[in-house]
């Protein structure tokens, strides 16, 4: 299996890639409340650069303000939901096979985590239990670089986010593979020259990554 010789680093999203997607929890919540499918995603995609979700991920507001603003935004779209209920849905389960692949890739390539997260423990590090906190900490410790939107003040899909990651790794965009579960986050990365993989089925995504970097994953 031959590798693309240009590739020097593999960049990984967290939620939806390393862990299960919070969108699964969103849909369970919607079903339980009798809401239209993907209502929560609709709230988060309305005014996507300035809504409560975006501001919280950039660390511009705290959880209290987020909760109230999300309530206002969801009410405007037809159903009143306080943001505190949404924060409880974010935590996903770690995918063991992804972690095993991460460790294997680390032996040959630079690795980084590129995550939109929230301050005060809300995001990839939002745990839900001491055991999950331990699991997340162990995974995060594997990365050479971790770029968190709430700490750097920019978020995917803003180009400056990807530029920050490349700068920290000392690479050019064309030297990276980037895995994310959202196409909107992959488009600017691809436009910059990154090789991108949309993670819908984890096994298929790892097979594709393996073909690119010449490794059995």
ZASE-72754 format. One record per residue (C-alpha): residue number from 1; residue in one letter; z negated, x negated, y. Coordinates in steps of 0.001 Angstrom, whole numbers. Layout:
// ZASE-72754
<node><seq>NUM</seq><type>a</type><z>Z</z><x>X</x><y>Y</y></node>
...
This chain:
// ZASE-72754
<node><seq>1</seq><type>x</type><z>0</z><x>0</x><y>0</y></node>
<node><seq>2</seq><type>x</type><z>1183</z><x>-1618</x><y>3222</y></node>
<node><seq>3</seq><type>x</type><z>-636</z><x>-1219</x><y>6513</y></node>
<node><seq>4</seq><type>x</type><z>744</z><x>-791</x><y>10001</y></node>
<node><seq>5</seq><type>x</type><z>204</z><x>-4325</x><y>11358</y></node>
<node><seq>6</seq><type>x</type><z>-261</z><x>-3066</x><y>14919</y></node>
<node><seq>7</seq><type>x</type><z>-3457</z><x>-1160</x><y>14110</y></node>
<node><seq>8</seq><type>x</type><z>-6732</z><x>-2870</x><y>14978</y></node>
<node><seq>9</seq><type>x</type><z>-9157</z><x>52</x><y>15301</y></node>
<node><seq>10</seq><type>x</type><z>-9874</z><x>3528</x><y>13978</y></node>
<node><seq>11</seq><type>x</type><z>-11480</z><x>6032</x><y>16345</y></node>
<node><seq>12</seq><type>x</type><z>-13356</z><x>9037</x><y>14989</y></node>
<node><seq>13</seq><type>x</type><z>-14454</z><x>12310</x><y>16513</y></node>
<node><seq>14</seq><type>x</type><z>-17855</z><x>13458</x><y>15219</y></node>
<node><seq>15</seq><type>x</type><z>-18146</z><x>17253</x><y>15013</y></node>
<node><seq>16</seq><type>x</type><z>-15282</z><x>18583</x><y>12903</y></node>
<node><seq>17</seq><type>x</type><z>-14483</z><x>15142</x><y>11479</y></node>
<node><seq>18</seq><type>x</type><z>-17609</z><x>13254</x><y>10398</y></node>
<node><seq>19</seq><type>x</type><z>-19498</z><x>16548</x><y>10215</y></node>
<node><seq>20</seq><type>x</type><z>-18371</z><x>20099</x><y>9584</y></node>
<node><seq>21</seq><type>x</type><z>-16942</z><x>21924</x><y>12579</y></node>
<node><seq>22</seq><type>x</type><z>-19228</z><x>23959</x><y>14832</y></node>
<node><seq>23</seq><type>x</type><z>-16377</z><x>26477</x><y>14979</y></node>
<node><seq>24</seq><type>x</type><z>-17384</z><x>27585</x><y>11474</y></node>
<node><seq>25</seq><type>x</type><z>-20831</z><x>28452</x><y>12812</y></node>
<node><seq>26</seq><type>x</type><z>-19248</z><x>30115</x><y>15837</y></node>
<node><seq>27</seq><type>x</type><z>-17226</z><x>32410</x><y>13566</y></node>
<node><seq>28</seq><type>x</type><z>-20261</z><x>33336</x><y>11480</y></node>
<node><seq>29</seq><type>x</type><z>-22081</z><x>34211</x><y>14711</y></node>
<node><seq>30</seq><type>x</type><z>-19143</z><x>36310</x><y>15872</y></node>
<node><seq>31</seq><type>x</type><z>-19001</z><x>38157</x><y>12559</y></node>
<node><seq>32</seq><type>x</type><z>-22735</z><x>38859</x><y>12639</y></node>
<node><seq>33</seq><type>x</type><z>-22515</z><x>40194</x><y>16199</y></node>
<node><seq>34</seq><type>x</type><z>-19314</z><x>42160</x><y>15672</y></node>
<node><seq>35</seq><type>x</type><z>-17458</z><x>40027</x><y>18207</y></node>
<node><seq>36</seq><type>x</type><z>-13711</z><x>39355</x><y>18173</y></node>
<node><seq>37</seq><type>x</type><z>-12804</z><x>36272</x><y>16176</y></node>
<node><seq>38</seq><type>x</type><z>-12819</z><x>33134</x><y>18349</y></node>
<node><seq>39</seq><type>x</type><z>-14501</z><x>34895</x><y>21279</y></node>
<node><seq>40</seq><type>x</type><z>-16735</z><x>31854</x><y>21851</y></node>
<node><seq>41</seq><type>x</type><z>-13742</z><x>29534</x><y>21880</y></node>
<node><seq>42</seq><type>x</type><z>-12148</z><x>31852</x><y>24427</y></node>
<node><seq>43</seq><type>x</type><z>-15196</z><x>31467</x><y>26680</y></node>
<node><seq>44</seq><type>x</type><z>-15035</z><x>27686</x><y>26307</y></node>
<node><seq>45</seq><type>x</type><z>-11293</z><x>27538</x><y>26973</y></node>
<node><seq>46</seq><type>x</type><z>-11386</z><x>29645</x><y>30145</y></node>
<node><seq>47</seq><type>x</type><z>-11401</z><x>27281</x><y>33146</y></node>
<node><seq>48</seq><type>x</type><z>-11701</z><x>24441</x><y>30601</y></node>
<node><seq>49</seq><type>x</type><z>-12352</z><x>21628</x><y>33073</y></node>
<node><seq>50</seq><type>x</type><z>-14983</z><x>23385</x><y>35168</y></node>
<node><seq>51</seq><type>x</type><z>-16748</z><x>25898</x><y>32922</y></node>
<node><seq>52</seq><type>x</type><z>-20331</z><x>25596</x><y>31673</y></node>
<node><seq>53</seq><type>x</type><z>-19297</z><x>23845</x><y>28465</y></node>
<node><seq>54</seq><type>x</type><z>-17246</z><x>21186</x><y>30248</y></node>
<node><seq>55</seq><type>x</type><z>-19917</z><x>20522</x><y>32862</y></node>
<node><seq>56</seq><type>x</type><z>-22635</z><x>20236</x><y>30235</y></node>
<node><seq>57</seq><type>x</type><z>-20564</z><x>17834</x><y>28130</y></node>
<node><seq>58</seq><type>x</type><z>-20059</z><x>15619</x><y>31185</y></node>
<node><seq>59</seq><type>x</type><z>-23807</z><x>15660</x><y>31809</y></node>
<node><seq>60</seq><type>x</type><z>-23416</z><x>17413</x><y>35167</y></node>
<node><seq>61</seq><type>x</type><z>-25833</z><x>20255</x><y>34368</y></node>
<node><seq>62</seq><type>x</type><z>-28898</z><x>20642</x><y>32155</y></node>
<node><seq>63</seq><type>x</type><z>-29455</z><x>23057</x><y>29277</y></node>
<node><seq>64</seq><type>x</type><z>-31118</z><x>25671</x><y>31477</y></node>
<node><seq>65</seq><type>x</type><z>-28188</z><x>25844</x><y>33895</y></node>
<node><seq>66</seq><type>x</type><z>-25759</z><x>25777</x><y>30975</y></node>
<node><seq>67</seq><type>x</type><z>-27469</z><x>28757</x><y>29383</y></node>
<node><seq>68</seq><type>x</type><z>-27257</z><x>30864</x><y>32524</y></node>
<node><seq>69</seq><type>x</type><z>-23692</z><x>29864</x><y>33361</y></node>
<node><seq>70</seq><type>x</type><z>-22525</z><x>30565</x><y>29823</y></node>
<node><seq>71</seq><type>x</type><z>-24146</z><x>33979</x><y>30088</y></node>
<node><seq>72</seq><type>x</type><z>-22209</z><x>34674</x><y>33265</y></node>
<node><seq>73</seq><type>x</type><z>-18930</z><x>33450</x><y>31785</y></node>
<node><seq>74</seq><type>x</type><z>-19266</z><x>35359</x><y>28517</y></node>
<node><seq>75</seq><type>x</type><z>-20265</z><x>38532</x><y>30370</y></node>
<node><seq>76</seq><type>x</type><z>-17121</z><x>38261</x><y>32492</y></node>
<node><seq>77</seq><type>x</type><z>-15075</z><x>38218</x><y>29282</y></node>
<node><seq>78</seq><type>x</type><z>-16769</z><x>41277</x><y>27849</y></node>
<node><seq>79</seq><type>x</type><z>-19942</z><x>40317</x><y>25974</y></node>
<node><seq>80</seq><type>x</type><z>-23182</z><x>38880</x><y>27357</y></node>
<node><seq>81</seq><type>x</type><z>-24306</z><x>35855</x><y>25328</y></node>
<node><seq>82</seq><type>x</type><z>-26892</z><x>33395</x><y>26602</y></node>
<node><seq>83</seq><type>x</type><z>-26003</z><x>29735</x><y>26188</y></node>
<node><seq>84</seq><type>x</type><z>-29246</z><x>28986</x><y>24344</y></node>
<node><seq>85</seq><type>x</type><z>-27863</z><x>30941</x><y>21387</y></node>
<node><seq>86</seq><type>x</type><z>-24754</z><x>28781</x><y>21360</y></node>
<node><seq>87</seq><type>x</type><z>-26642</z><x>25488</x><y>21390</y></node>
<node><seq>88</seq><type>x</type><z>-28337</z><x>26507</x><y>18157</y></node>
<node><seq>89</seq><type>x</type><z>-24896</z><x>26703</x><y>16473</y></node>
<node><seq>90</seq><type>x</type><z>-23599</z><x>23234</x><y>17288</y></node>
<node><seq>91</seq><type>x</type><z>-25166</z><x>21202</x><y>14497</y></node>
<node><seq>92</seq><type>x</type><z>-22929</z><x>20735</x><y>11436</y></node>
<node><seq>93</seq><type>x</type><z>-23369</z><x>19130</x><y>8025</y></node>
<node><seq>94</seq><type>x</type><z>-22471</z><x>15476</x><y>7474</y></node>
<node><seq>95</seq><type>x</type><z>-19446</z><x>15016</x><y>5207</y></node>
<node><seq>96</seq><type>x</type><z>-20332</z><x>12313</x><y>2626</y></node>
<node><seq>97</seq><type>x</type><z>-16707</z><x>11451</x><y>1886</y></node>
<node><seq>98</seq><type>x</type><z>-16004</z><x>10834</x><y>5569</y></node>
<node><seq>99</seq><type>x</type><z>-19015</z><x>8521</x><y>5778</y></node>
<node><seq>100</seq><type>x</type><z>-17834</z><x>6616</x><y>2693</y></node>
<node><seq>101</seq><type>x</type><z>-14381</z><x>6248</x><y>4267</y></node>
<node><seq>102</seq><type>x</type><z>-15953</z><x>5109</x><y>7524</y></node>
<node><seq>103</seq><type>x</type><z>-17834</z><x>2349</x><y>5710</y></node>
<node><seq>104</seq><type>x</type><z>-14679</z><x>1233</x><y>3902</y></node>
<node><seq>105</seq><type>x</type><z>-12589</z><x>1161</x><y>7074</y></node>
<node><seq>106</seq><type>x</type><z>-15312</z><x>-809</x><y>8836</y></node>
<node><seq>107</seq><type>x</type><z>-14715</z><x>-3745</x><y>6482</y></node>
<node><seq>108</seq><type>x</type><z>-11218</z><x>-4313</x><y>7939</y></node>
<node><seq>109</seq><type>x</type><z>-10999</z><x>-2555</x><y>11298</y></node>
<node><seq>110</seq><type>x</type><z>-12990</z><x>-1962</x><y>14448</y></node>
<node><seq>111</seq><type>x</type><z>-14443</z><x>1539</x><y>14476</y></node>
<node><seq>112</seq><type>x</type><z>-15622</z><x>3768</x><y>17302</y></node>
<node><seq>113</seq><type>x</type><z>-16971</z><x>7280</x><y>17706</y></node>
<node><seq>114</seq><type>x</type><z>-15407</z><x>9336</x><y>20514</y></node>
<node><seq>115</seq><type>x</type><z>-17454</z><x>12466</x><y>20989</y></node>
<node><seq>116</seq><type>x</type><z>-17795</z><x>15257</x><y>23480</y></node>
<node><seq>117</seq><type>x</type><z>-21502</z><x>15917</x><y>23374</y></node>
<node><seq>118</seq><type>x</type><z>-24300</z><x>17347</x><y>25435</y></node>
<node><seq>119</seq><type>x</type><z>-27347</z><x>15724</x><y>27049</y></node>
<node><seq>120</seq><type>x</type><z>-30910</z><x>16154</x><y>25854</y></node>
<node><seq>121</seq><type>x</type><z>-30060</z><x>16013</x><y>22170</y></node>
<node><seq>122</seq><type>x</type><z>-27365</z><x>18695</x><y>22162</y></node>
<node><seq>123</seq><type>x</type><z>-24229</z><x>17409</x><y>20459</y></node>
<node><seq>124</seq><type>x</type><z>-23655</z><x>15099</x><y>17476</y></node>
<node><seq>125</seq><type>x</type><z>-27295</z><x>14048</x><y>17702</y></node>
<node><seq>126</seq><type>x</type><z>-28518</z><x>17630</x><y>17901</y></node>
<node><seq>127</seq><type>x</type><z>-30342</z><x>17653</x><y>14636</y></node>
<node><seq>128</seq><type>x</type><z>-31979</z><x>20874</x><y>13555</y></node>
<node><seq>129</seq><type>x</type><z>-34193</z><x>18937</x><y>11132</y></node>
<node><seq>130</seq><type>x</type><z>-35757</z><x>15469</x><y>10710</y></node>
<node><seq>131</seq><type>x</type><z>-33522</z><x>14856</x><y>7689</y></node>
<node><seq>132</seq><type>x</type><z>-30357</z><x>15560</x><y>9642</y></node>
<node><seq>133</seq><type>x</type><z>-31641</z><x>13383</x><y>12465</y></node>
<node><seq>134</seq><type>x</type><z>-31938</z><x>10526</x><y>9989</y></node>
<node><seq>135</seq><type>x</type><z>-28465</z><x>11150</x><y>8581</y></node>
<node><seq>136</seq><type>x</type><z>-26851</z><x>11248</x><y>12007</y></node>
<node><seq>137</seq><type>x</type><z>-28667</z><x>8094</x><y>13138</y></node>
<node><seq>138</seq><type>x</type><z>-27439</z><x>6230</x><y>10055</y></node>
<node><seq>139</seq><type>x</type><z>-23832</z><x>7256</x><y>10711</y></node>
<node><seq>140</seq><type>x</type><z>-23959</z><x>6464</x><y>14428</y></node>
<node><seq>141</seq><type>x</type><z>-25347</z><x>3005</x><y>13625</y></node>
<node><seq>142</seq><type>x</type><z>-22140</z><x>2189</x><y>11708</y></node>
<node><seq>143</seq><type>x</type><z>-19940</z><x>2297</x><y>14804</y></node>
<node><seq>144</seq><type>x</type><z>-19266</z><x>-735</x><y>16970</y></node>
<node><seq>145</seq><type>x</type><z>-18740</z><x>1536</x><y>19960</y></node>
<node><seq>146</seq><type>x</type><z>-19940</z><x>5097</x><y>20635</y></node>
<node><seq>147</seq><type>x</type><z>-18444</z><x>6877</x><y>23647</y></node>
<node><seq>148</seq><type>x</type><z>-20374</z><x>10030</x><y>24549</y></node>
<node><seq>149</seq><type>x</type><z>-19059</z><x>12372</x><y>27203</y></node>
<node><seq>150</seq><type>x</type><z>-22544</z><x>13232</x><y>28472</y></node>
<node><seq>151</seq><type>x</type><z>-23224</z><x>9539</x><y>29160</y></node>
<node><seq>152</seq><type>x</type><z>-19904</z><x>8377</x><y>30606</y></node>
<node><seq>153</seq><type>x</type><z>-19224</z><x>11449</x><y>32760</y></node>
<node><seq>154</seq><type>x</type><z>-15760</z><x>12160</x><y>31367</y></node>
<node><seq>155</seq><type>x</type><z>-14726</z><x>14089</x><y>28269</y></node>
<node><seq>156</seq><type>x</type><z>-11854</z><x>14601</x><y>25924</y></node>
<node><seq>157</seq><type>x</type><z>-9046</z><x>15401</x><y>26722</y></node>
<node><seq>158</seq><type>x</type><z>-9386</z><x>13489</x><y>30031</y></node>
<node><seq>159</seq><type>x</type><z>-7365</z><x>10231</x><y>29735</y></node>
<node><seq>160</seq><type>x</type><z>-10193</z><x>8202</x><y>31280</y></node>
<node><seq>161</seq><type>x</type><z>-12292</z><x>8935</x><y>28190</y></node>
<node><seq>162</seq><type>x</type><z>-9796</z><x>7233</x><y>25867</y></node>
<node><seq>163</seq><type>x</type><z>-9288</z><x>4401</x><y>28326</y></node>
<node><seq>164</seq><type>x</type><z>-13033</z><x>3751</x><y>28265</y></node>
<node><seq>165</seq><type>x</type><z>-13039</z><x>3560</x><y>24468</y></node>
<node><seq>166</seq><type>x</type><z>-10112</z><x>1124</x><y>24364</y></node>
<node><seq>167</seq><type>x</type><z>-11694</z><x>-1062</x><y>27030</y></node>
<node><seq>168</seq><type>x</type><z>-14976</z><x>-1258</x><y>25139</y></node>
<node><seq>169</seq><type>x</type><z>-13159</z><x>-2173</x><y>21917</y></node>
<node><seq>170</seq><type>x</type><z>-10873</z><x>-4668</x><y>23629</y></node>
<node><seq>171</seq><type>x</type><z>-7708</z><x>-3011</x><y>22349</y></node>
<node><seq>172</seq><type>x</type><z>-4590</z><x>-1308</x><y>23663</y></node>
<node><seq>173</seq><type>x</type><z>-4030</z><x>2395</x><y>22842</y></node>
<node><seq>174</seq><type>x</type><z>-1120</z><x>1522</x><y>20582</y></node>
<node><seq>175</seq><type>x</type><z>-3506</z><x>-473</x><y>18399</y></node>
<node><seq>176</seq><type>x</type><z>-5651</z><x>2554</x><y>17509</y></node>
<node><seq>177</seq><type>x</type><z>-5654</z><x>5472</x><y>15100</y></node>
<node><seq>178</seq><type>x</type><z>-7593</z><x>8487</x><y>16370</y></node>
<node><seq>179</seq><type>x</type><z>-8912</z><x>11335</x><y>14213</y></node>
<node><seq>180</seq><type>x</type><z>-9949</z><x>14624</x><y>15831</y></node>
<node><seq>181</seq><type>x</type><z>-9987</z><x>18248</x><y>14735</y></node>
<node><seq>182</seq><type>x</type><z>-8563</z><x>19592</x><y>18004</y></node>
<node><seq>183</seq><type>x</type><z>-4934</z><x>19215</x><y>18971</y></node>
<node><seq>184</seq><type>x</type><z>-5802</z><x>19420</x><y>22667</y></node>
<node><seq>185</seq><type>x</type><z>-7825</z><x>16201</x><y>22266</y></node>
<node><seq>186</seq><type>x</type><z>-5074</z><x>14434</x><y>20329</y></node>
<node><seq>187</seq><type>x</type><z>-2212</z><x>15093</x><y>22754</y></node>
<node><seq>188</seq><type>x</type><z>-3324</z><x>12731</x><y>25559</y></node>
<node><seq>189</seq><type>x</type><z>-4256</z><x>10068</x><y>23022</y></node>
<node><seq>190</seq><type>x</type><z>-791</z><x>10260</x><y>21492</y></node>
<node><seq>191</seq><type>x</type><z>785</z><x>10163</x><y>24957</y></node>
<node><seq>192</seq><type>x</type><z>-1089</z><x>6908</x><y>25597</y></node>
<node><seq>193</seq><type>x</type><z>358</z><x>5420</x><y>22397</y></node>
<node><seq>194</seq><type>x</type><z>-2355</z><x>6063</x><y>19812</y></node>
<node><seq>195</seq><type>x</type><z>-1493</z><x>7121</x><y>16294</y></node>
<node><seq>196</seq><type>x</type><z>-3216</z><x>10475</x><y>15878</y></node>
<node><seq>197</seq><type>x</type><z>-4414</z><x>12520</x><y>12909</y></node>
<node><seq>198</seq><type>x</type><z>-5490</z><x>16151</x><y>13185</y></node>
<node><seq>199</seq><type>x</type><z>-8356</z><x>16802</x><y>10806</y></node>
<node><seq>200</seq><type>x</type><z>-7922</z><x>20247</x><y>9302</y></node>
<node><seq>201</seq><type>x</type><z>-8401</z><x>19334</x><y>5662</y></node>
<node><seq>202</seq><type>x</type><z>-10636</z><x>16215</x><y>5427</y></node>
<node><seq>203</seq><type>x</type><z>-9028</z><x>14995</x><y>2206</y></node>
<node><seq>204</seq><type>x</type><z>-5522</z><x>15277</x><y>3650</y></node>
<node><seq>205</seq><type>x</type><z>-6626</z><x>13501</x><y>6823</y></node>
<node><seq>206</seq><type>x</type><z>-8108</z><x>10604</x><y>4875</y></node>
<node><seq>207</seq><type>x</type><z>-4974</z><x>10336</x><y>2755</y></node>
<node><seq>208</seq><type>x</type><z>-2905</z><x>10096</x><y>5926</y></node>
<node><seq>209</seq><type>x</type><z>-5256</z><x>7501</x><y>7406</y></node>
<node><seq>210</seq><type>x</type><z>-5080</z><x>5515</x><y>4178</y></node>
<node><seq>211</seq><type>x</type><z>-1280</z><x>5400</x><y>4359</y></node>
<node><seq>212</seq><type>x</type><z>-1397</z><x>4148</x><y>7942</y></node>
<node><seq>213</seq><type>x</type><z>-3959</z><x>1392</x><y>7423</y></node>
<node><seq>214</seq><type>x</type><z>-3077</z><x>489</x><y>3851</y></node>
<node><seq>215</seq><type>x</type><z>-6350</z><x>1461</x><y>2189</y></node>
<node><seq>216</seq><type>x</type><z>-7314</z><x>3806</x><y>-639</y></node>
<node><seq>217</seq><type>x</type><z>-9770</z><x>6230</x><y>935</y></node>
